[in-house]
Amino acid sequence: MGQEADIAVVGGGIVGLAFAWEAARRGKSVVLFERDTRARSASVRNFGMVWPIGQPPGESYCRAMRSRDRWLELRDQAGVWAAACGSVHAVYEADEDAVLREFATAVPGLGIACEYVEPRDAVRRFPALNTDGLRGVLYSPTELCVDPREAVAKIPRFLHEKHGVALRFGTAVTSVEMPTVRTATGETWRVERCFVCTGADFEALFPDVYAAAEVRRCKLQMMRTGPQPGGWQLGPHVAGGLTLGHYKSFEVCPSLAAMKRRHAEQYPQHTRYGVHVMASQNHLGEVVIGDSHEYADDVSPFDNPAIDKLILDYLRRLVRLPDWEIAGRWHGVYVKHPTQSYVTAEPQPGCHVTTAPGGAGMTLSFGFAADWWDAHG
């Protein structure tokens, strides 16, 4: 005999957790399936940056800020570590500084909180920065830091204990034929709606949908140091000039195109591997460093030490770490659509594929789930 729930969620990463929580907080009974005994993929292999400053003004930025509010709820209700650290973009070239000044002038009127900081003030406010040759800093107060490993482990327990979500970890879903969800362990569940939030792995359940979705796999390489000595603090998340060319938020700046052309000429290897350099510090004192972007056929199961060197060499221009020894290296793979922030499909009535946050899952997923339920709940 089968079991019943209002909602099934397939996938225990951040997108699946977001949809499970949003359904449960609206009074739905929820069962959450994850094929592994704990989530192991993209959601635990990232900076842990909640990064509104990277989202363009309007819907995306508002969605990121809504996610930010949800993270702070998790901090207060579930004991998930979430630090309101903010972020800085530190730049060392005139064209990068022009982009920062344009951005700081344009976006406050569009609802984005940030300020331009002169180098003389940055020395006092952000002591971890390398101030040699520093031309300017953009400060945003909205970014959070979370530890993906801790968060993705704690949130399911919170969902079960607070909201009664049925957890089926170590349980692979083998088919969805609405209203029935079947698993490899022989369970069957009758549900009103099913959300498939399995990243690139939704190809296994719905290969036709995957083929039509036009998504690409993206591999990123990352590193972390051990805990920094003496309680040293990085402070805000740190990014540099290369990051200005990566996030769509900066496309409001007239000087951006010229800066990107210069970057392509000066940093051909960074361009080739999609390297833009960022650093954050978690509650253990470790500094998480990355990252790169290799797509589709360029994705290899083997990491490239040359990419790590490109990242570290560039980061040395941005920050002064007391201890640069790398304690861990890894890569993650996620799927990304060339233009959309998420890919959604409804291959069967009541079955919703939701995937491809494009590397912004920690930033957007809670807000996206809330927006979806507002529109369809």
Secondary structure, DSSP 8 states (H G I E B T S, - for coil): --EEEEEEEE--SHHHHHHHHHHHHTT--EEEEESSSS--SGGGSS--EE-GGGS-TTHHHHHHHHHHHHHHHHHHHH---EE---EEEEE-SHHHHHHHHHHHHHSGGGT---EEE-HHHHHHH-TTB--TT--EEEEES--EEE-HHHHHHHHHHHHHHHH--EEEET--EEEEETTEEEETTS-EEEEEEEEE--GGGHHHH-HHHHHHTT-EEEEEEEEEEEE-GGG----SEEE-HHHHTTSGGGGG-TTHHHHHHHHHHH-HHHHHTT---EEEE-TTSEEEEE---EEGGG--SS--HHHHHHHHHHHHHHB--S---EEEEEEEEEEE-SS-SSEEEEEETTEEEEE--TT-HHHHHHHHHHHHHHHH-
